[in-house]
Amino acid sequence: MTSPPPTAPVSPPPAAPGPPQASGQWTSLPAAPAPDQFYPPAAPPKKPDTNGFAIASLVFALLGGVLFAVIFGVVAHRRP
């Protein structure tokens, strides 16, 4: 009877190097978006409303109605 030839012990393959493990209190930053991904565009700024009292004050000032120009100017200045 012949015995089978002796085999060498097989060791497991080495582990693939992975990302370093975080240790202690340090944490990693969030990943940046991929170059082909973009954030959605911001909403356009809201156009300011035209104050009708300010326009009326200007018109009265140009036409010579100083009293009405001052009154409409004060009202226009107090309105938000």
C-alpha positions in Angstrom: 0.0 0.0 0.0 1.2 3.3 -0.9 0.3 6.4 1.0 -0.5 9.7 -0.7 2.3 12.3 -0.9 2.3 14.8 1.9 0.7 18.2 1.1 1.9 21.5 2.4 -0.4 23.4 4.7 -2.5 26.0 2.8 -2.7 29.4 4.3 -5.7 31.8 3.5 -5.0 34.5 0.9 -4.0 37.9 2.3 -6.9 40.3 2.9 -7.3 43.1 0.3 -6.3 46.5 1.6 -9.4 48.6 2.4 -10.0 52.1 3.6 -8.4 52.9 6.9 -10.7 52.4 9.8 -11.6 55.5 11.8 -10.3 55.4 15.3 -11.0 57.5 18.3 -12.8 60.8 17.9 -11.8 61.6 14.3 -14.4 61.0 11.7 -14.3 61.4 7.9 -15.9 64.2 6.0 -19.0 63.5 3.8 -18.2 62.6 0.2 -18.4 65.3 -2.4 -20.9 64.7 -5.2 -19.6 63.1 -8.4 -18.4 65.4 -11.1 -21.4 64.6 -13.3 -23.9 65.4 -10.5 -24.9 69.0 -9.8 -27.1 70.6 -7.3 -30.4 72.0 -8.6 -30.3 75.7 -9.5 -31.3 78.2 -6.8 -34.7 79.9 -7.2 -34.5 83.3 -8.9 -34.7 86.3 -6.5 -38.1 87.8 -6.0 -38.6 91.1 -7.8 -39.4 93.9 -5.4 -42.9 95.3 -5.6 -43.4 98.8 -7.0 -44.8 101.3 -4.5 -47.7 103.1 -6.1 -47.6 105.9 -3.4 -44.0 106.6 -4.2 -44.9 107.0 -7.9 -47.8 109.2 -7.1 -45.5 111.4 -4.9 -43.1 111.7 -7.8 -45.9 112.7 -10.2 -47.3 115.3 -7.9 -43.9 116.7 -7.2 -43.2 117.0 -11.0 -46.6 118.7 -11.5 -46.2 121.2 -8.7 -48.6 119.6 -6.1 -46.1 119.9 -3.3 -48.6 119.2 -0.5 -49.8 116.0 -2.1 -46.2 115.0 -3.0 -45.2 115.3 0.6 -48.3 113.4 1.9 -47.8 110.5 -0.7 -44.1 110.5 0.0 -44.6 110.0 3.8 -47.2 107.3 3.2 -44.9 105.5 0.7 -42.0 105.7 3.2 -44.1 104.1 6.0 -45.4 101.2 3.9 -43.2 98.1 3.9 
